[in-house]
Amino acid sequence: MRIAIVTESFPPDVNGVAHSVVRTAEHLLDRGHEPVVIAPAPPGASRQNIDRLPYPVVRIPSVPLPRYQGFRLGVPTTTRLTGALLSAQPDVVHLASPFVLGARAATLASRHGLPMVAVYQTDVAAYARAYRVSWGEAAAWRRIREIHNSAQRTLAPSTRAAADLIANGVQRIWLWRRGVDAVRFDPAKRCAALRERLAPNGELLIGYVGRLAPEKRVELLAATSRLPGVRVVVAGDGPARRQLARELPGVTFLGVQQGEDLARLYASLDVFVHTGPHETFGQTIQEALASGVPVVAPASGGPVDLVDEGVTGSLVPPNDGDALAAAVAGLAGDADRRRAYGLAARVAVSRRSWSAVGDELVGHYHAVRAVAATTAGLPAAS
């Protein structure tokens, strides 16, 4: 099949949408399909050598997102996007977290009778509330509903995300979770030298990995950072980094970590803490679990599916820094429980490979092609 993946984010962006699109395109290529990615162009200084990939990437002009200069919005000019989409001659259009570029692509695909899968991955309505944008949360849901209901299927990453979509009038919803690279993220990569550098007095190492943005609520780590015998480290970057550095003076900020450096960091932690209450999935949680690390996270959104309370970690009330600290303190004082949670965490994600979820996605592609063919009165494609 020829698959046009229209995404709101793609490398050099570092986030869950961009990562998921990369892994999807790689899997499609491995299975003999023909992916083409249509994505916003990065700033001029970042354009060199970014798209030397084994599949085509078409870049659409972009502008910085207001109040979040590190993220770019694709400007869906009719000629550029129409040419890119139609010249790909796709059998299926895959809309990755559609909202701006994806919305225009959905309109074009509907107009030309192209089957669509829309992947819900970003809680835009919650972000609208967090950033206090003028059009607001209700308007965000109206747009999400319009885009996703134009597709033959919407794929939700978690049961909580699916429930939110249903509550807001989105139809034809299937669960499609994310894979994890259990070879890269492995407890065997625990590094004594890294632990000594980050916790030189033998403290327990508590870590957060992710974007540093207001909706992630990383400031909730303040109480945890004050626990005796604990050292908190934060990996990632974003518009809130400077403010967080002021609010969390006892926390070590490591910047963006990737590849083997990130794998060593995860495996070297004693507890992974996630703070964001608006996660539709929580890929960093899954990577920590694969690394054999117990997780403390909010009992909201994607983490509810990922963290097995009392088995692989703890779920706490959202937006409650004291509850996070209490859960970490409980694990800090119980090495046997940390060890048991870590072992169970690794087992829990052992079958969640990108290959398995990629094949599941291809099944959704075949299904929407069959639906589109039936609607058009044509024989279903094989």
Buried (B, 14 or more C-beta within 10 A) or exposed (E): BEBBBBBBBBBEBBBBBBBBBBBBBBBBBEEEBBBBBBBBBBEEEEEEEBBEBEBBBBBBBBEEBEEBEBBBBBBBEEEBBBEBBBEBEBBBBBBBBBBBBBBBBBBBBEEEEBBBBBBBBBBBBBBBBBBEBEEEBEEBBBBBBBBBBBBBBBBBBBBBBBEBBEEBEBEBBBEBBBBBBBEBBBBEBBBEEBBEEBBEEEBBBBBBBBBBBBBBBBBBBBBBBEBEEBBBBBBBBBBBBEEBEEBBEEBBBBEBBEEEEBBBBBBBBBBBBBBBBBBBBBBBBBBBBBBBBBBBBBBBBBBBBBBBEEBBBBBBEBBBBEBBBBBBBBBBEEEEBBEBBBBBBBEBBEEBBBEEBBEBBBEBBBBBBBBBBEEEEEEEBE
